[in-house]
Amino acid sequence: MESVKITNRGEDIVSVLKRTDTIIFDIGNVLLAYDWRSYLQEFDFSPEVFRIIAEAVFLNEDWERGDQGGITSRQWEELFLENAPGYEKEIRQVFDGLSHTIRPLPYTTELTEGLKRQGYQLFYLSNYSEHLYHATKHLMGFLDIFDGGIFSYKAGCIKPDRHIYRLLLETYSISPYNALFLDDREENVKAALDIGLNGAVFTSETPYHILEYLRSKDKTKET
């Protein structure tokens, strides 16, 4: 059967939840907040230095090089330094505190535990560097109840490369038609649809639509 791209209207998400048994989550800006701008503002750089550091680190293709894996923390940092050689001190300061780009989100525990309680299988598929994973894994306790997942640095490729989606499906014997993929980036959802998954772009409203549905299910069980 054909995969479905759903809107963020509550009724559309619920209709897909009712016929699926598996949820595949992105992590950044879905289950954890990723906000490099706020982090960089903490350094009180001038607007020009802010722009230079942003372009050298966060807005550079070398950021994705870290997500692809096969690179040490030192090698990753050196790539950023090469992008702005006159700003070594600033880039090293920013790199040392990269974990501060990641923060917990208020709904994550209730959302994941609620889905698990209703019998859904939970998986993650996330573009994530090894460096940042080790610096922030203490924030990922919610993954303890997941059935599995893939970080891009371990797979050697990143979304929206179709290979990483297929790797997840094959590794865990997931039926695409019975799974819903949630990601905050449109291009990643499109790639999921292309291989037969159902998908929705995750927005600030998405978790609350799902939570409303889960709470109604819990109430039904109680009566």
Phi, psi and omega per residue, in radians:
M1 nan 2.739 -3.053
E2 -1.324 2.471 3.088
S3 -1.255 2.841 -3.054
V4 -2.234 2.242 2.945
K5 -1.628 2.099 -3.077
I6 -1.779 2.684 3.063
T7 -1.437 -3.122 3.136
N8 -1.660 0.231 2.991
R9 -1.199 2.419 -3.078
G10 -0.960 -0.737 -3.076
E11 -1.163 -0.538 3.126
D12 -1.241 -0.736 3.108
I13 -1.118 -0.756 -3.134
V14 -1.095 -0.692 -3.115
S15 -1.082 -0.625 3.108
V16 -1.351 -0.667 3.091
L17 -1.019 -0.588 -3.093
K18 -1.209 -0.393 -3.100
R19 -1.996 0.129 3.089
T20 -2.034 2.816 3.112
D21 -2.217 0.104 -3.048
T22 -2.440 2.361 3.069
I23 -2.106 2.267 3.091
I24 -1.956 2.066 -3.077
F25 -1.817 2.394 2.715
D26 -1.231 2.903 3.107
I27 -1.892 -0.964 -3.096
G28 -1.120 2.169 -3.096
N29 1.098 0.388 3.005
V30 -2.241 -1.053 3.103
L31 -1.852 -0.368 3.002
L32 -2.324 2.540 3.079
A33 -1.373 2.369 3.015
Y34 -2.091 2.001 -3.020
D35 -2.481 1.494 -3.116
W36 -1.271 -0.497 -3.107
R37 -1.113 -0.852 3.136
S38 -1.083 -0.687 3.103
Y39 -1.078 -0.819 -3.098
L40 -1.142 -0.548 3.116
Q41 -1.158 -0.383 3.133
E42 -1.127 -0.358 -3.087
F43 -1.469 -0.157 3.115
D44 0.986 0.688 3.053
F45 -1.226 2.742 2.984
S46 -1.158 2.773 3.127
P47 -0.939 -0.653 -3.128
E48 -1.203 -0.767 3.124
V49 -1.180 -0.673 3.078
F50 -0.975 -0.828 -3.126
R51 -1.096 -0.773 -3.102
I52 -1.105 -0.782 -3.124
I53 -1.197 -0.706 3.120
A54 -1.048 -0.779 -3.118
E55 -1.255 -0.491 -3.134
A56 -1.370 -0.480 -3.032
V57 -2.010 -1.221 -2.930
F58 -1.408 -0.502 -3.093
L59 -1.813 0.323 -3.083
N60 -1.904 2.606 3.128
E61 -1.083 -0.306 3.100
D62 -1.197 -0.368 3.027
W63 -1.082 -0.778 3.109
E64 -1.198 -0.435 3.076
R65 -1.060 -0.647 3.067
G66 -1.158 -0.716 3.122
D67 -1.090 -0.515 -3.111
Q68 -1.315 -0.276 3.081
G69 1.402 -3.086 3.137
G70 1.254 0.436 -3.094
I71 -2.516 2.440 3.140
T72 -1.421 2.895 3.087
S73 -1.037 -0.743 -3.140
R74 -1.118 -0.739 3.117
Q75 -1.109 -0.679 3.136
W76 -1.134 -0.791 3.117
E77 -1.067 -0.695 -3.135
E78 -1.107 -0.614 3.090
L79 -1.076 -0.733 3.127
F80 -1.159 -0.695 3.130
L81 -1.097 -0.637 3.125
E82 -1.151 -0.419 -3.124
N83 -1.348 -0.359 3.132
A84 -2.621 1.255 -3.004
P85 -1.066 -0.356 3.125
G86 -1.462 0.042 -3.054
Y87 -2.248 0.732 -3.094
E88 -1.049 -0.803 -3.097
K89 -1.046 -0.823 -3.095
E90 -1.143 -0.754 -3.116
I91 -1.156 -0.692 3.106
R92 -1.116 -0.686 3.101
Q93 -1.081 -0.789 -3.129
V94 -1.143 -0.757 -3.118
F95 -1.109 -0.673 -3.112
D96 -1.079 -0.468 -3.085
G97 -1.961 0.416 -3.067
L98 -0.973 -0.468 -3.131
S99 -1.051 -0.380 -3.116
H100 -1.334 -0.056 3.014
T101 -1.364 -0.215 -3.064
I102 -1.954 2.302 3.132
R103 -2.410 2.679 3.053
P104 -1.149 2.755 3.031
L105 -2.014 2.560 -2.962
P106 -1.216 -0.376 -3.018
Y107 -1.725 -0.177 -2.892
T108 -1.041 -0.833 -3.089
T109 -1.109 -0.825 3.139
E110 -1.101 -0.682 -3.117
L111 -1.138 -0.914 -3.075
T112 -1.210 -0.719 3.126
E113 -1.183 -0.614 3.109
G114 -1.158 -0.744 3.096
L115 -1.120 -0.733 3.138
K116 -1.117 -0.700 3.141
R117 -1.093 -0.532 3.126
Q118 -1.511 0.057 3.016
G119 1.676 0.121 3.128
Y120 -1.323 2.489 2.921
Q121 -1.405 2.428 -3.094
L122 -2.104 2.310 3.099
F123 -2.359 2.786 3.048
Y124 -2.146 2.604 3.064
L125 -2.507 1.790 -2.921
S126 -2.346 2.364 2.943
N127 -1.330 1.950 -3.020
Y128 -2.658 2.344 3.101
S129 -1.424 2.707 3.090
E130 -1.116 -0.703 3.133
H131 -1.017 -0.868 -3.091
L132 -1.247 -0.562 3.097
Y133 -1.054 -0.874 -3.107
H134 -1.144 -0.491 3.139
A135 -1.389 -0.340 -3.031
T136 -2.214 0.090 -3.074
K137 -1.087 -0.389 3.096
H138 -1.160 -0.250 3.100
L139 -1.605 -0.007 -3.004
M140 -1.896 0.561 3.122
G141 -1.028 -0.448 3.134
F142 -1.091 -0.370 3.140
L143 -1.248 -0.207 -3.125
D144 -1.062 -0.494 -3.120
I145 -1.684 0.036 3.126
F146 -1.331 2.708 3.141
D147 -1.512 -0.167 3.113
G148 2.686 -3.034 3.126
G149 2.842 3.109 -3.094
I150 -2.397 2.243 2.912
F151 -1.639 2.418 -3.036
S152 -1.050 -0.609 -3.079
Y153 -1.124 -0.440 3.089
K154 -1.434 -0.500 -3.100
A155 -1.465 -0.381 -3.118
G156 1.394 0.236 3.066
C157 -2.696 2.872 -3.042
I158 -2.218 2.745 2.966
K159 -1.123 2.490 0.198
P160 -1.673 0.437 3.040
D161 -1.030 2.158 -3.081
R162 -1.051 -0.455 -3.086
H163 -1.028 -0.679 -3.071
I164 -1.228 -0.534 3.068
Y165 -1.203 -0.807 -3.134
R166 -1.110 -0.633 3.112
L167 -1.070 -0.754 3.100
L168 -1.094 -0.843 -3.105
L169 -1.072 -0.746 -3.106
E170 -1.262 -0.690 -3.107
T171 -1.097 -0.674 -3.039
Y172 -1.950 0.213 3.103
S173 0.881 0.890 -3.129
I174 -1.585 2.294 3.032
S175 -1.435 2.059 -3.085
P176 -0.998 -0.703 -3.092
Y177 -1.124 -0.495 -3.103
N178 -1.644 0.193 -3.077
A179 -2.147 2.529 3.082
L180 -1.999 2.178 -3.139
F181 -1.785 2.252 -3.112
L182 -2.115 2.150 -3.096
D183 -2.602 2.584 -3.109
D184 -1.450 -0.073 -3.100
R185 -1.981 2.236 -3.071
E186 -1.000 -0.741 -3.075
E187 -1.149 -0.540 3.112
N188 -1.284 -0.614 3.078
V189 -1.191 -0.712 3.127
K190 -1.048 -0.734 3.122
A191 -1.104 -0.665 3.106
A192 -1.114 -0.731 3.112
L193 -1.096 -0.645 -3.097
D194 -1.097 -0.450 3.125
I195 -1.809 0.198 2.983
G196 1.786 -0.004 3.078
L197 -1.334 2.703 2.879
N198 -1.413 2.590 -3.082
G199 -2.661 2.686 3.048
A200 -2.527 2.480 3.016
V201 -1.307 2.166 -3.073
F202 -1.405 2.156 3.090
T203 -2.100 -3.123 -3.136
S204 -1.119 -0.355 -3.132
E205 -1.525 -0.412 -3.011
T206 -0.971 -0.864 -3.082
P207 -1.085 -0.539 -3.085
Y208 -1.352 -0.528 2.990
H209 -1.103 -0.762 -3.128
I210 -1.182 -0.742 3.135
L211 -1.084 -0.680 3.106
E212 -1.061 -0.741 3.105
Y213 -1.116 -0.784 -3.122
L214 -1.118 -0.684 3.130
R215 -1.142 -0.646 3.108
S216 -1.179 -0.626 3.086
K217 -1.161 -0.707 3.126
D218 -1.111 -0.689 3.129
K219 -1.152 -0.655 3.115
T220 -1.090 -0.683 3.131
K221 -1.135 -0.584 -3.081
E222 -1.288 -0.448 -3.076
T223 -1.607 nan nan
